[in-house]
């Protein structure tokens, strides 16, 4: 089995969360989706498992954090261009998320914006010019 990442996220409204993740480019895998979960495929190796709060609670004895009040992680998403960073951020806002929860970062060789999903989970789409970042072009 290839190495994969499954990001399990508790969501209050499964239908709204599913629409949001489709809007930012995920495809729903019906085989692993149902009334308590939606399997949203980001890439061949990364899937967001959206779980209703009641179902999420079956996996842990810890309380579910309110992602609008506390941050437990930031999910960075690589993009192929600055335009793709802007497009996914705008799609997130149009689909019920919140764009630019902090100022965009433009370091020349790297461009990052930040958005929240409807439940407050934080995403950072980022583009990086790897050649410039590594110094191959003489820029940094």
C-alpha positions in Angstrom: 0.0 0.0 0.0 1.4 3.4 -0.9 2.0 5.9 1.9 -1.0 8.1 2.3 -2.3 10.8 4.6 -5.9 10.8 5.8 -6.8 14.0 7.7 -9.8 13.4 9.9 -11.7 16.5 10.6 -14.8 17.0 12.8 -17.6 18.9 11.1 -20.9 20.3 12.3 -22.7 20.2 9.0 -21.6 17.3 6.8 -23.4 18.5 3.7 -22.1 22.0 3.9 -18.5 20.8 4.6 -18.8 18.4 1.6 -19.8 21.2 -0.7 -16.9 23.4 0.6 -14.3 20.7 0.0 -15.7 20.0 -3.5 -15.4 23.8 -4.1 -11.7 23.8 -3.2 -11.0 20.9 -5.6 -11.7 17.7 -3.7 -13.6 14.8 -5.2 -16.0 12.8 -3.0 -15.2 9.1 -2.7 -18.7 7.6 -2.4 -17.2 4.2 -1.3 -16.0 5.6 2.0 -18.8 8.2 2.5 -22.1 7.9 4.2 -24.4 9.7 6.6 -21.7 10.2 9.2 -18.6 10.8 7.0 -17.5 12.1 3.6 -14.2 11.0 2.1 -12.9 13.9 0.1 -9.9 13.1 -2.1 -7.4 15.9 -2.5 -4.7 13.8 -4.4 -3.6 10.3 -4.9 -2.0 10.4 -1.4 -4.1 12.8 0.6 -7.7 12.5 1.7 -9.8 14.6 4.0 -12.2 12.5 6.1 -15.0 14.8 7.2 -16.7 13.2 10.2 -19.8 14.4 12.0 -19.1 15.3 15.6 -20.9 12.2 17.0 -19.0 9.9 14.7 -15.6 11.7 15.4 -16.2 11.1 19.1 -16.1 7.3 18.5 -12.4 7.7 17.7 -11.2 9.6 20.7 -12.0 10.1 24.4 -10.7 13.7 24.2 -13.1 16.6 23.7 -13.5 18.0 20.2 -11.7 21.4 20.0 -13.6 24.4 18.7 -11.5 25.3 15.7 -12.9 28.8 15.7 -11.4 29.4 19.1 -8.2 27.3 19.1 -5.8 26.1 16.4 -4.4 22.6 16.7 -2.8 22.5 13.3 -2.3 24.4 10.0 -2.8 22.4 6.8 -0.5 23.6 4.0 -1.6 22.9 0.5 1.0 23.2 -2.3 -0.2 24.9 -5.5 1.5 25.2 -8.9 1.2 29.0 -9.2 0.3 32.3 -7.4 -2.9 32.3 -9.5 -3.8 28.8 -8.0 -3.2 30.1 -4.5 -5.6 33.0 -5.2 -8.1 30.8 -6.9 -8.4 28.3 -4.1 -8.6 31.0 -1.5 -11.4 32.8 -3.4 -13.2 29.5 -3.9 -13.0 28.8 -0.2 -14.5 32.2 0.6 -17.3 31.7 -1.9 -18.1 28.2 -0.5 -18.7 29.4 3.0 -15.2 29.6 4.3 -13.3 32.7 5.4 -10.4 34.0 3.3 -7.2 35.8 4.4 -7.6 35.2 8.1 -4.1 36.7 8.2 -2.3 38.9 5.7 -1.1 37.2 2.6 2.7 36.6 2.6 4.6 37.4 -0.6 8.4 36.7 -0.2 9.1 36.8 -4.0 10.1 33.1 -4.2 7.1 32.0 -2.0 3.4 33.2 -1.9 1.0 32.1 0.9 -2.6 33.0 1.7 -4.7 31.5 4.5 -8.3 30.5 4.7 -10.7 28.7 7.1 -13.3 26.0 6.2 -16.8 26.5 7.6 -15.8 24.8 10.9 -12.7 27.0 11.4 -10.0 24.5 10.3 -7.1 26.6 8.9 -5.5 26.0 5.5 -2.5 27.7 3.9 -2.3 27.3 0.1 1.3 28.1 -0.9 3.3 28.4 -4.1 7.1 28.3 -4.1 9.7 28.8 -6.8 11.9 25.9 -5.7 14.8 27.0 -7.9 14.8 30.5 -6.3 14.3 29.1 -2.8 17.3 26.8 -3.2 19.4 29.6 -4.6 19.8 28.1 -8.0 18.7 31.3 -9.7 20.8 33.5 -7.5 17.6 34.9 -5.8 16.5 34.2 -2.3 
